[in-house]
Amino acid sequence: MDGITNTQAARRGTSRRRPVTAVVVVATALVLAGCAGSTAAPNTATPSASSSSDAVYTFDVDALTTLFEESVDEMLVPGAVMIIRTPDGEAEVAYGVTEWGGSTPVTLDDHIRIGSNTKTWTGTVILQLVEEGAIALDDPVSKYRPDVPNGDNITIEQLLTMRSGLYNYTQTLELNTALDVTPERVWDPEELVKMGLAEPPYFAPGTGYEYSNTNTVLLGLIAEDLDGKPLAKIYEDRLFTPLGLTETSYPDVTDTSMPEPYPHGYMFSNNVDTMDGEGWLSNAEIAAAAAGDLLPTDHTNDNPSWTSAAGMGISTAPEIATWVEALAGGGLLSDEMQQRRMASLEPNEEGGQYGWGIAGMGTFYGHIGSLPGYNSFMGYDPATDVTVVVWTTLAPGADGAATAALLARYLIESMYGTS
């Protein structure tokens, strides 16, 4: 079945807004866990089963498109894209507009900030360096960063799997206040690491799991030292060029621009008020937003340098899809290292799985990324050869939901008939 680009639907999105009914609030733990219950459109196509798995999915472009568009509308998301690739065909849908209240339709070629999906780039580079003998997974981080407290007992592998115990600097009041007060500020990765290392660790290395951006920023700095290049060049040489990703980039820390074309990214509330998972809009405020009486803040050109190797990447939906297929299906690592990477995934206390810079979400493998204004989900199911990519331009949602991840969950549940 041929792919579709729903630009007519994008224009339609400017003329009507339905009130939010009951958008589910999804915590990070639930999002990473994968597919849970949702309201799904009926399936009418013949089910397709992978020859290598008992997993069965249903591919109905019309039903998936309707589900996607209606869900985007209910979430008050101004713009969104979905790409679904299957052995039975593809669905490519661009819905909404590039600016809040605007009229320019979103397109599949639009660039977005991909947030923590960047972690999978960093993890892949580290594994390539392992294969080249430049670093070992069981090396202590102190070998490369003597400034890390208890670094003799923290391994490179524990940085990759979020089991180092190092505090997540993005949870500090210092950072969140700065993001609200001076969103244009340029951050040096050493500043970020210093904030994380100044806080007490969550636990002794290897005794727990805690998602921490400090881990990945450290890995980025180590990669630069070992490869003798800035991260942008490392990613380009090792990842983008081999896969032909010409619209994917890692900007300079002083560059807050977005490549054309791009949609604007929005957020209600602010970083400090929501850093503890609270402070989202009330039902009355959500109703006001739906009526156009309460407007979100535009975060498109906030400086993303505060995310460094953990989240500063930019890409497009088609190239995100190409990337996640290589990430989970192979192509940038040896077959042996790829198998080891997939075997590295372990359940965590948050209900999901995490491995060497890759997340397990149900039967899908990939990651989720979020910055103020942009949320994205990328997942590939090797058993059925199905790829799902979704991005949105309201992040987090008015009620705190991870909008793209929630949409992906709806779509996957609809295809696989799971809850």
C-alpha positions in Angstrom: 0.0 0.0 0.0 1.4 3.4 -0.9 2.3 5.9 1.8 0.0 9.0 2.3 0.8 12.5 3.3 -2.3 14.1 4.8 -1.8 17.8 4.1 -5.5 18.3 3.7 -5.9 17.1 7.2 -3.2 19.5 8.3 -5.2 22.4 6.9 -8.4 21.0 8.5 -6.7 21.1 11.8 -6.6 24.9 11.7 -10.3 25.3 11.5 -11.6 23.1 14.3 -10.7 22.1 17.8 -12.6 19.6 19.9 -12.5 20.0 23.7 -10.2 17.6 25.5 -12.2 14.8 26.9 -9.9 12.5 28.9 -6.3 12.5 27.8 -4.3 9.9 29.9 -1.5 11.3 32.0 1.5 9.0 31.3 4.5 9.0 33.5 7.9 8.4 32.1 7.9 4.9 33.6 4.7 3.9 31.8 5.9 5.4 28.6 9.1 3.5 28.6 7.2 0.3 29.5 5.5 0.3 26.1 2.0 -0.3 25.1 -0.9 -0.1 27.6 -4.6 0.3 27.2 -6.0 3.0 25.0 -9.0 3.8 22.8 -8.2 2.3 19.4 -9.8 2.5 16.0 -11.3 -0.8 14.6 -9.2 -2.9 12.3 -10.5 -4.1 9.0 -7.5 -5.3 7.1 -6.3 -8.9 7.0 -3.8 -9.6 9.8 -0.2 -10.2 8.8 2.2 -12.4 10.8 5.9 -12.5 10.7 7.4 -15.8 9.6 9.9 -15.6 12.5 7.4 -14.9 15.2 3.9 -15.6 16.4 3.3 -11.9 16.8 0.4 -10.7 14.6 -0.3 -7.1 13.6 -3.0 -5.5 11.5 -2.2 -2.8 9.0 -5.1 -0.5 8.1 -4.0 2.9 6.9 -7.4 4.5 7.1 -8.0 3.3 10.6 -4.5 4.3 11.8 -4.8 7.7 10.2 -8.2 8.4 11.8 -6.9 7.3 15.2 -3.8 9.5 14.9 -5.6 12.6 13.7 -8.4 12.4 16.3 -5.9 11.8 19.1 -3.7 14.6 18.1 -6.7 16.9 18.0 -7.8 15.9 21.5 -4.4 16.5 22.9 -4.3 20.1 21.6 -1.1 19.3 19.7 -0.7 21.9 16.9 1.4 19.7 14.7 2.4 16.0 14.5 3.8 13.4 12.1 3.5 9.6 12.1 5.4 7.1 9.9 4.6 3.4 10.1 6.6 1.0 7.9 5.5 -2.6 7.6 6.1 -5.5 5.1 2.5 -4.7 3.9 3.0 -1.1 3.1 3.6 2.3 4.7 1.6 5.1 6.3 3.0 8.6 6.3 0.8 11.3 7.8 1.6 14.9 8.5 -1.2 16.6 10.5 -1.7 20.1 11.8 0.2 23.3 11.4 3.7 24.6 12.0 2.6 27.4 14.4 0.0 27.7 17.0 -3.0 29.3 15.3 -1.2 29.4 12.0 -2.1 28.0 8.6 1.2 26.5 7.2 0.7 22.7 7.1 3.2 20.4 8.8 5.1 18.2 6.3 7.1 15.0 6.5 10.3 17.0 5.7 10.0 19.2 8.8 13.0 19.1 11.2 12.5 18.7 15.0 14.6 18.5 18.1 14.8 14.8 18.9 15.8 15.1 22.6 16.9 11.9 24.3 16.8 9.9 21.0 20.3 11.5 20.7 21.4 9.1 23.5 21.2 6.2 21.0 23.8 8.0 18.8 26.1 8.4 21.7 25.7 4.8 22.8 26.4 3.5 19.3 29.6 5.6 19.0 30.8 4.2 22.4 30.1 0.6 21.2 32.0 1.3 18.0 35.0 2.5 20.0 34.7 -0.7 22.1 34.9 -2.7 18.9 38.0 -0.7 17.9 39.7 -1.4 21.2 39.8 2.2 22.3 37.7 1.5 25.4 36.2 -1.4 27.2 32.7 -1.8 28.7 34.2 -3.0 32.0 36.7 -0.1 32.2 36.2 2.1 35.3 35.0 5.6 34.4 37.9 6.9 36.5 40.3 5.8 33.8 38.8 8.6 31.6 37.3 11.0 34.1 39.2 11.1 37.4 36.7 13.8 38.6 33.8 11.3 39.0 33.2 10.4 42.7 33.6 6.7 43.3 34.7 6.4 39.6 36.8 3.4 40.3 33.6 1.4 40.9 31.5 2.8 38.1 32.0 1.1 34.7 31.4 2.4 31.2 28.7 -0.2 30.8 26.9 1.2 33.9 26.9 4.6 32.3 25.3 3.1 29.1 22.6 1.2 31.1 21.7 4.0 33.6 23.0 1.9 36.5 25.8 4.1 37.7 23.8 5.8 40.4 25.0 9.3 39.3 22.5 12.1 39.9 20.6 13.4 36.9 21.6 17.1 36.6 18.4 17.9 34.8 16.5 17.4 38.1 18.4 20.2 39.8 16.6 23.4 40.7 19.7 25.3 39.4 19.2 24.0 35.8 15.4 24.3 35.7 15.5 27.9 37.0 18.0 28.8 34.4 16.0 27.2 31.6 13.0 29.4 32.6 14.9 32.6 33.2 17.6 32.5 30.5 16.5 30.0 27.9 19.1 31.4 25.5 22.0 30.5 27.8 24.9 28.5 26.3 25.9 25.5 28.5 29.3 23.8 28.4 29.0 20.0 28.9 31.5 20.2 31.8 29.1 22.5 33.6 26.3 19.9 33.3 28.5 17.1 34.5 29.6 19.3 37.5 26.0 19.8 38.5 25.3 16.1 38.5 28.4 15.1 40.3 27.8 17.7 43.0 24.7 15.9 44.2 24.6 12.7 46.2 24.4 9.5 44.1 21.1 7.6 44.0 22.6 4.3 44.9 25.9 2.3 44.8 27.0 1.5 41.3 25.2 -1.5 39.8 22.6 -1.8 42.6 19.7 0.0 40.9 18.4 1.9 37.9 17.9 5.6 37.5 17.6 7.4 34.2 20.3 10.1 34.3 21.5 12.5 31.6 24.7 12.9 33.5 25.7 9.4 32.3 25.3 10.2 28.6 27.0 13.6 28.8 30.0 11.9 30.4 30.0 9.4 27.5 29.9 12.1 25.0 33.0 13.8 26.5 34.8 10.5 26.7 34.0 9.8 23.0 35.4 13.2 22.0 38.6 12.6 23.9 39.1 9.1 22.4 38.2 10.0 18.8 39.9 13.4 18.9 37.0 15.1 17.2 34.0 17.2 18.3 30.7 15.2 18.7 29.1 16.7 15.6 32.0 15.4 13.5 31.9 12.0 15.2 28.2 11.6 14.6 28.6 12.7 11.0 31.5 10.4 10.2 30.3 7.3 12.1 26.5 7.5 11.8 25.0 10.1 9.5 27.2 9.5 6.4 27.1 5.7 6.5 23.3 5.8 6.7 22.8 8.7 4.3 21.2 10.9 6.9 21.6 14.3 5.1 18.9 16.0 7.2 20.1 14.9 10.6 22.5 17.1 12.6 24.0 17.9 15.9 24.2 21.8 16.2 26.9 23.9 17.7 26.2 24.9 21.3 25.7 28.5 20.2 23.3 27.7 17.4 19.6 28.0 18.4 18.3 28.0 14.8 16.4 25.2 13.1 17.0 23.9 9.6 14.2 24.7 7.2 11.5 23.5 7.1 10.5 23.2 10.7 7.5 23.5 13.0 7.5 25.6 16.2 7.5 23.7 19.5 5.3 24.7 22.5 4.8 24.0 26.2 2.4 25.1 28.8 3.6 25.8 32.4 7.4 26.0 32.9 10.3 23.9 33.9 10.5 24.7 37.6 6.8 24.3 38.3 6.8 20.9 36.5 10.1 19.4 37.5 8.5 17.3 40.2 5.9 15.9 37.8 3.3 18.4 38.9 2.2 21.9 37.9 0.3 21.0 34.8 -2.8 22.7 33.6 -6.1 22.1 35.6 -9.2 20.9 33.8 -10.4 24.5 33.6 -7.1 25.7 32.1 -7.2 22.9 29.6 -10.7 23.9 28.6 -9.4 27.5 28.2 -6.5 26.3 26.1 -8.9 24.4 23.9 -11.0 27.5 23.4 -8.0 29.5 22.5 -8.1 31.7 25.6 -4.9 30.3 27.1 -1.8 30.1 24.9 1.4 28.0 25.4 4.9 29.4 25.3 7.1 29.0 22.1 10.3 27.1 22.9 11.5 26.6 19.3 14.7 28.6 19.7 15.6 27.9 23.3 19.2 26.9 23.4 19.4 23.1 23.6 23.0 22.9 24.8 21.8 22.0 28.3 21.2 18.5 26.8 24.6 18.0 25.1 25.2 14.4 24.1 22.0 13.3 25.8 19.6 15.3 23.7 20.8 18.0 21.3 20.1 16.2 18.0 17.9 17.4 15.1 16.3 15.2 12.5 13.2 14.5 10.4 10.7 11.7 10.7 11.9 9.7 7.7 15.5 9.8 8.9 14.5 8.9 12.4 12.8 5.9 11.0 16.0 4.9 9.0 18.0 5.4 12.2 15.9 3.3 14.5 15.9 0.5 12.0 19.7 0.5 12.0 19.7 0.9 15.8 17.6 -2.1 16.5 18.1 -4.1 13.3 21.8 -3.7 12.8 24.1 -2.1 10.3 26.5 0.1 12.3 27.9 -2.5 14.6 29.3 -6.0 13.9 26.7 -8.8 14.1 28.2 -10.0 17.4 28.1 -6.5 19.0 24.6 -5.9 17.7 23.5 -9.1 19.3 25.2 -8.2 22.6 23.6 -4.8 22.5 20.1 -6.3 22.2 20.9 -8.8 24.9 22.0 -6.0 27.2 18.4 -4.9 27.8 17.2 -5.6 31.3 14.0 -4.8 33.1 14.1 -1.8 35.4 12.2 -0.6 38.4 10.2 1.8 36.2 8.5 -1.1 34.3 10.5 -0.8 31.1 13.8 -2.2 29.7 17.1 -0.4 29.2 20.4 -1.5 27.7 23.4 -0.1 26.0 21.9 3.2 25.0 18.7 1.6 23.8 15.2 1.2 25.4 12.9 -1.8 25.2 9.2 -0.8 24.9 7.0 -3.9 24.6 8.2 -5.7 21.4 9.6 -2.4 20.1 13.2 -1.2 20.5 14.4 2.4 20.2 13.9 5.4 22.4 11.8 8.4 23.4 12.9 12.0 23.3 11.5 15.1 24.8 12.5 18.8 25.1 10.2 21.7 25.9 8.2 21.9 22.7 9.1 18.6 21.0 8.4 15.0 21.8 9.3 12.0 19.7 9.0 8.3 19.7 11.0 5.9 17.6 10.6 2.1 17.7 11.4 -0.9 15.6 10.0 -4.4 16.1 12.5 -6.9 14.6 10.0 -9.8 14.9 7.5 -8.3 12.6 9.7 -5.8 10.7 7.4 -2.9 11.8 8.7 0.6 12.4 6.8 3.3 14.2 7.9 7.0 14.4 5.8 9.8 15.9 6.7 13.4 16.7 4.6 16.2 18.2 5.0 19.9 18.9 3.4 20.2 22.3 5.7 18.7 24.9 4.9 17.9 27.5 1.1 17.9 26.8 -1.3 20.3 28.7 -1.8 17.6 31.3 1.8 16.5 31.4 1.5 13.6 28.9 4.4 12.6 26.7 2.3 13.3 23.6 4.2 11.5 20.9 4.9 8.4 23.0 1.2 8.3 23.9 0.2 8.5 20.3 2.7 5.8 19.4 1.2 3.6 22.1 -2.3 4.1 20.7 -1.1 3.2 17.2 0.8 0.1 18.3 -2.1 -1.1 20.4 -4.4 -0.7 17.4 -2.1 -2.6 15.1 -1.2 -5.4 17.5 -4.5 -5.6 19.4 -2.7 -5.5 22.8 -3.3 -3.6 26.0 
